[in-house]
């Protein structure tokens, strides 16, 4: 079949037949070159939203204009105030003993107009000092160029539905590489395309809550692929030879498995994977350029049946597909949830058109299978060995290197976060299973280093290894139970399920 004018090779039989195995029942250690890290993003932690020349991002505008869309009517104006407390953040990383820190750059802190015509010296100084402080203690910075905080003035021009976004992003990336590439060798261009496109443009789950599903989210997807490719080729052509870094992107990858072993449920599961994440990764990492085959055919057929003269999924020309193909040195995998998928059960009514209607599959969480859990909020279900299954599936699909660039669970307030401890141990056991099988998984970043502003959930859900007291102007950070457990794993490079850090004090070893 064809997607646009690009021939797409069907590979469903290979995808569905790809299964792995692993060894259990013995103590295993992480390789010495395996990277342990922690992660955050600028808007969620920095605060100082209008300080030292920074201008509003989409999220500044959204939280100020539509406060009722946030669970607790809060915002990221101060957040964890890392802008003023980054030295403490580095100290926490030293306490944990991690080798790397994933942070993002605020586009409008660096470029106040959103364009590259003006660079903010205060923003340059802040990130330079932060990066230098990390390197001072041999902590490798993994820097995300764009973690959702598009400049508001660019959002008013259409944001990621404007094809000129590709030019704006390339200009921004060039400034970042020029300023920090002498010290930063590990880049993520864009974080979580699905959350930007499907949740922000195709529904109301995230800002800008455009809710133009099945149209705007597909335009956004193409824009992201081209923007990532533009930044990647820019680095290759102008910076790689003298800076010697790596460039990838980070994609949220849930584990989806068939509700039954029928071919219908297996096909529905593959469709779910394609609409959820392969829409953004197949064009880059698969053997053949272009959109995922089965889902692009589904969108075309649905579009025509709904009276559209062509597919609502924008075509990728042969030149565009080839330009996008291969534009990632690694794939960053963000992983949080697992679901079963059915072709005929658990179906819901969806808006028409919408991505959800285009997929038209049902998802569920088993309530009668051992090993399935949900967080204390009743969300983010986790299945047994879920992260292993994700990595196994990805490694069958693509030939590249992998980093777990986010993994975590939400809890309420307090330091005794037992559920988070269990989730981290289970997911790291899954990583060891993947390593045993020879999957090239090179690192794990806990989300997140500290409690932060959790988008539309505000501060009602906490993901941090460190508690932040948001009622105290000084924003003191205190290690949770999970921080001690993670430190023990990082230090000893194995998982001790019996280790209990009760009564210990967090210190720098």
N, C-alpha and C positions, 0 to 999 in steps of 0.2 A: 504494500500500500504506500501512499505518499502522504507526507505532512507538509503542507505548502507545496513547494516543488522539490522537496528533499525525499529521496527514497529511504524508508525506515525498515530495518530488518527485524522481523518478528522473532522474539527470543523467549516467548512465554514458557515453552517446554523446558528450556534450560533453567529458567528461574524457578519453576515449580519443582524441579527434580533436585534442587541443590539443598542438601542437608548435611550436617556435620555430626561429629561425635567428640567427646572429650573424656579426660581421665579424672576421676574423683577419688577421694579417700586418702590423700597424702598431703603432707605439708609442702607447699610450693612457695617459691620466692620470685619476686619481680626482678627482671633483668637489671643489671647495674645501670644501663643506659635508659631505662624506662623513666619518663619524666612524671613526677607528681607536682601538681599545681593547684591553684585556687583561682576563681574567676569572679569578675564584677563587670558592670558597665558604667559609663560616665553619668548618664542621667539618673540612674538608680542610686548612686553613691555620692557624687561630687558635691551637690548643692551649689551654693554661690551662683545662682541662676542668672543674676544680672550684675555680677561683680567683675571689675577689671576688664570691661569691654565686651564681655559675652552678651550676645543677643538671643532672642527667644528661638527655641526649637519648636517643632510640632508639639512635643509633649509639654513644654512650658505653656504654650498657647492653649492646648486642650484642657489641661488641669485647671487653668485659670478661668477659661471661658465656660467649661462644662463640668464644674466641680461635682455635680450630682452623679456623674458617670463613674466616679471613683467610689469604691465601697465605703470609705471613711471620710470622703470629701477632702482628702489630703493631696499633697503634691510633692514634687522633688525640689522645691526651692532651697531647702537645707539638706534634706535626706540625711546621710551619715556624715556630711560635711567633710568629705575626703579632700576637698580643695584646701582646707586648712589643717587637716589631720593626716596627710599622706605619710608623714614620718611614722605615725603610730600604725598605719596600715602595713608599712614595710616591716615594722617591728613584729607585727602579728605573723607575717609570712616567715620571719626568722624563727619565731617561737614554734611554728608548725614544722619547720625544717624543709619546706617545699623547695623545689628547684626552679619553679617558674610561676609567673603571675600573669594572668590574662586580664587586661584592662582595655578600655576603649577610649578613643579621643572624641571629645565633643566638637562636632563640626563648627558650631557657631562660637565656641570659645577660641578656636583657631582662626576661622574666617568669619568675621562678624557680619559681612554682607551676604554670606553664603557663597559668594563668588571668590575667585582667586585674586581679585584686584587689591585686596587689603588683607594683610596678615597681622594678627593681633600680637604684639610683643609679649604681653602678659600671659597669653595662652601658651606661646612658645616657651617662655621661662618656666611655667608650671610643669608642662610635660617633660621638658628637659631635666628639671630637677628631680622629678619623679623617676624617670628612666635611669638617671645617674645614681640615684639612691638604691634602686634595685640592683644595678650592676655592681655597685660598691660591695654588695653582700652576695655576689655570684648568683643572683636570682634573674633568670632569663625573662625578659618582657615578651609576651605574646600580645601584640597590639591589634585590636579590631578597629578598622578605619570607620566603619559605619554600623552602629548598633541602634538603629531605629530613630535617632534624633535628627531627622532631616530639618534643615533651617526652615522656619515658618514662612519666610518670604518666598522660598522655593516651593513650599507646599501650596502656597496660594497660586502658584503658576501651574499647578497640577501635580507636583511632586513626582512620584514614580509612574504616573500615567503620561507624563510629558516626555517625549523621546529625547528632548534636550537634556534630561537628567543624566544621560550617559556622558555628555560633554562636561557637565558640572561636576560629576563624580570623578572623572579622569583628572580634571584640573585640581580638585581637592586632594586626590591621591598623590599627584605629583608634588604638591606642597609638603605633604606628610613624608613622602620618601626623601625629599631633599633635606628636610629639617632633622629627621630622626633616623634615617636609614643607615647612618654611619654606626649607630649603636643598636638599633632594632633589626634583628635578622629573621624574625618570625612574625608573619603578617596574616591576618584574616581580613579579607576585603569587606564582606557583608555578613552580618549575623542573621540567621533564620529567615530566609526569604518567605517561607509559608506564613509566618506570623505577620510579616509586613504586608504581604499581598492578600492572602485569604482572610486573615483576621482583621486587617486594617482597611483594605479596600473592598473586600468581598463580603464583609459582615460587620457587626458592631462589637466584636470582641476586643479590639484594640483601636487606638487612634490611627487615622482620623475618623473611624466609624462611618466610612462612606456607604457601606451596605449596597454596593453595586456588583453583586456576585455574578459569576459567569461571564463577566465582561471586563470590569476594571482590574480584577485580580489576575486575569490572563494577560492583560496589557502590562501590568506590573511585573509579572513573571518574565516576560520577554525583556523588559527594561533592565531587570536585575541581572539576567544572564549576559546582556551586552555590556552593562556597566562593570561587572566582574571581569569580563574578557578584556575590556579596555584597560582596566587597571593592571591586569596580569601582563598583557602585551607591553604596556608602558614600562613595567618593572623589567621585563625581559630585555627590552630594547635600550633602555637608558640607565638602568641601575644595577641589574643583576651582576654584571661583570665586575663592577667595582665594590658592590656591597655584599654580594654572596648570600642573600637571604632566601627564604622560602615564602611562597604566597599561596594561600588556600582560602576556602570559605567554610562557614559553619552552618550546618543544616540540622534542624530538629528531626530525628528519626525515631518514631515510636515502633514498637514491635507489634505487627499485625499477623495473626495466624488464623487459619480457617476454622470456623465454628464446627464443621464436620469435615470428613475426608472426601466429600463429593467434589467432582470436577467443577460444579457450579460455585461452591464456596471457595475453592482454590482460585478460580478466575476472579471472583469478587474480591478476594484478598489482594491479588495482584493489581486490580484496578484501584483499590484503596491505597496501596503503596504508591502507585503512579500519581494519583491526584494529590496525595499528601506530601510526598517528598521527591519522588523520582522526576517529577515535572521540572525540578530545579537541578537535579544531579545527573540524570541520564544525558542531557545535552553536553555536559562537560566530561563525564567519566566513562560513559558506555563506549563500546567498540564502534558504534555507528553514530554519526552526528544526527541531531534532530530531536524532536519531541518524543516522549514515550509512545510507542506504537498504538497499543490498545486504547489508551485513554484519549489520544488525539482523534482516533477513529470514532470513539464514542461521542466526543464533543461535536465532530462534524455531523454525524447522523442526527444528534439531538437538535443542533442548530437548524439543519434543513427541515426537520419535522416541525419546528416551531416557527417556520416562515422566514428565517434569515436566509439571505442569498448566498452566504458563505459561512465557514466555521467562525464561531466567536473566539476561538483560539488564534491569535495572530500568527500568520505563517512565518517560518524561518526560511529565508532564501538559502540556496546552497552556499552562497558566500558567507552569510551570517552564521549558518550552522557550523561551517568549517572554522570560522573565526572563533566561535565559542568553544569548540571541541578541544579538550586537553588543557583548558585554562585553570588548572589547579595542581599544585605540587603535592597537596594532601587534601583529605576531606576531614573537616572538623565535625564530629558527631555529637550533637546535643541530644540527650536521651532522658525521658521522664515517664512515659506511660506505655502500657500494653493493652491490647484489645483483641477479642475474637471478632471475625468478620463473617457475615452471612449474606448470601444472595437473595434470600427470601424472608428471613426473620428480622425482627428488631428494626424494620424500616420506619422512617418518619416522613411526614410531609415537609417539603422544602419549597422555598421560593423558586419560581421559574422565570427567568433562568437563574441558575446558581451552580457553583462548583459541586455543592452537595447533591443537587438534583442530577447533575451530569454523572456523578459516580453512582448514585442510587444503590448504595449498599447499606446493610445494617451492622452495627457494632454492639458488642456486649462485653460484660466482665463476668466470668464464671463465678457462681456462688457455691459451687459444689466440687471444686477442684483444689487440691492441696497446693499451697504455695502462692496463691493469689491474695494480694492485700491492697488496701487503699489507705490514703493518708487520713489523719484525724479530721480532715474537712470532707471526707468522703469523695475525694477527687484523686487524680493521678494514680490509677491502678497500676500495680506492678505484678508481672507474672514471674514464675520460676525461671531463672536463668535468662531473663528477658534481654539483658544487654549482650550476652553471648549470642543469642539468636539474631539480634540486630547485626552484630559484627560478622557473623557467619553468612547471613544473607547478603550483606554489602560486599564481602570479599568474593562471593560467587558472582556478583554482578559487575564489579569493577576491579581493575588492577591499579591500586594506589596505596598510599600509606594513610593510617587513621590515627587521629587523636580524639579522645573523649573530651571535648572542649566545654561541656557542661553536663553535670549529673547531680541531682539533688531532689529533695522532697520538702514540702511545706509543713511547718508545725506552728503552734501558737507561741506565745511568749514563754520565757523561762529557760533555764539552763539545762534541765534534764530532758534531753531530746532523744529518748530511747528509740523511737521509730526511725529517726534519721540515722542513728548508728547502725541499726539493722539493715536499712536500705543501702548504705555505703558498703557495708561488708558484703552484702549479697551481690551488688553490682561489681565490686572489685573481684569477687570470686568468678563472676562471669568474664571479666577481663582476663583473668588467669586461664580460664578455660579456652578463651580465644588464642592466647599466647601459646598454650599447649598444642593447639591445632596448627600453629604456624601462621596465623593471621598477623599481618604487620601492624599491630597496634602499639603506638609509641609513647602514649602518655595519657594521663587522666587529670582533669581539672574539676575540682569540687565547686559546685554552685550552691552557695556563694561564700566568699571569704567572710562576709558580715551580713547582718540583716540590712535590707535596703527597701527602697520604694518598689513594690511589686505591681507596677502598671495599674490596671483598673482595680486591683485588689488593695491598692494603697499599702498600708502597713499592717493589714490584718493577717497576712500570711508571711511567715518568716522562713527564710531559706539559709540563714547564716550559720557558719561554724562559730562565729562570735556574735553574741547578743549586743545590740546597740540600744542604749537608753535614749529614745527619741524625745523624752520629756526633759532631758538635761541639756542645756545649751552647749555643754562641752562634748556631748555625744560620746560618753565613755563606752569602750568596747570590753566585753568580758567573755572569756572562752566558755563555750558550752561543753557538755559531756562529749559531743561528737568531735570537737576540736582535739581533745586529748586522744581519742581513739584514732582519729586520722593521723595525728602526729606519731602514734605508736606504729602504725602501718608504714608511714613514710620512713621512719627511722630504722625499723627492723626489716622492711621490705617483704613482709609476709603478713597474713591476716590471722590474728589470735582472737578467736571468738570468745575466749574466756577472760580476756583482759578487761579489768574494771579500774578506771582511773580515780575512783572516789577518794576525795581528800587531797588529791595532788594539786599543786600550784603550777600554772603555766610559766615556764622560764625559757630562755634562749640557751640551748645546749652548746 
